[in-house]
């Protein structure tokens, strides 16, 4: 699946997008796999309360299923202005 990173998440990880082979069943499991890769991922995902996630372009929670998912995106909360 494609994993996209936006704003400071992208800056910490160092890439805007990557293709990930995963056995994760939920977004939370995917995050744990990513955090175990390298310190830069651990830093980006250290505080999940500071992140939002979208699965196939639909906002969701970290307990969302990844069954059949093509894209997961991580980004900080957006503010209006």
C-alpha positions as CSV (number, residue, x, y, z in Angstrom):
1,X,0.0,0.0,0.0
2,X,1.1,3.6,-0.4
3,X,1.8,5.6,2.7
4,X,1.8,9.3,2.5
5,X,3.3,11.8,4.9
6,X,2.4,15.5,5.1
7,X,3.7,18.6,6.9
8,X,6.1,18.0,9.8
9,X,5.5,14.2,9.5
10,X,7.1,14.3,6.1
11,X,9.9,16.5,7.4
12,X,10.7,14.1,10.2
13,X,10.6,11.0,8.0
14,X,12.3,12.6,5.0
15,X,10.0,11.3,2.2
16,X,6.5,12.4,1.1
17,X,5.4,8.9,0.0
18,X,6.5,5.3,0.1
19,X,5.1,1.9,-0.8
20,X,5.0,-0.4,2.2
21,X,4.5,-4.2,2.4
22,X,2.8,-4.8,5.7
23,X,1.1,-7.6,7.5
24,X,-0.7,-5.0,9.8
25,X,-4.4,-5.4,10.2
26,X,-5.1,-1.9,11.5
27,X,-3.6,1.6,11.2
28,X,-2.2,1.3,14.7
29,X,-0.3,-1.9,13.8
30,X,1.1,-0.2,10.7
31,X,2.3,2.6,12.9
32,X,4.0,0.1,15.2
33,X,5.7,-1.5,12.2
34,X,6.9,1.9,11.0
35,X,8.1,3.0,14.4
36,X,10.3,-0.1,14.6
37,X,12.0,0.7,11.3
38,X,14.2,3.6,12.3
39,X,14.4,6.4,14.8
40,X,13.0,9.0,12.3
41,X,9.8,7.0,12.2
42,X,9.7,6.6,16.0
43,X,10.1,10.4,16.3
44,X,7.4,11.1,13.8
45,X,4.9,8.8,15.5
46,X,5.9,9.4,19.1
47,X,2.6,11.3,19.9
48,X,-0.3,9.9,18.0
49,X,-2.6,12.5,19.6
50,X,-0.8,15.0,17.4
51,X,-1.6,13.1,14.2
52,X,-4.6,12.5,12.0
53,X,-5.0,9.6,9.6
54,X,-6.9,9.0,6.4
55,X,-7.5,5.6,4.8
56,X,-8.2,5.8,1.1
57,X,-8.8,9.5,1.5
58,X,-11.4,9.1,4.3
59,X,-10.6,10.5,7.8
60,X,-10.6,7.7,10.3
61,X,-9.2,6.4,13.6
62,X,-6.0,4.5,14.3
63,X,-8.0,1.4,15.0
64,X,-9.3,1.3,11.4
65,X,-8.9,-1.9,9.4
66,X,-6.4,-2.0,6.6
67,X,-8.3,-4.8,4.8
68,X,-8.3,-3.9,1.1
69,X,-6.8,-0.4,1.7
70,X,-4.6,1.1,-1.1
71,X,-3.5,4.3,0.7
72,X,-2.9,5.6,4.2
73,X,-2.0,9.2,4.9
74,X,-0.6,10.7,8.1
75,X,-0.8,14.5,8.8
76,X,-1.1,16.9,11.7
77,X,-4.5,18.4,12.6
78,X,-5.4,21.3,10.3
79,X,-6.6,24.6,11.6
80,X,-8.8,27.0,9.8
81,X,-7.9,30.5,8.9
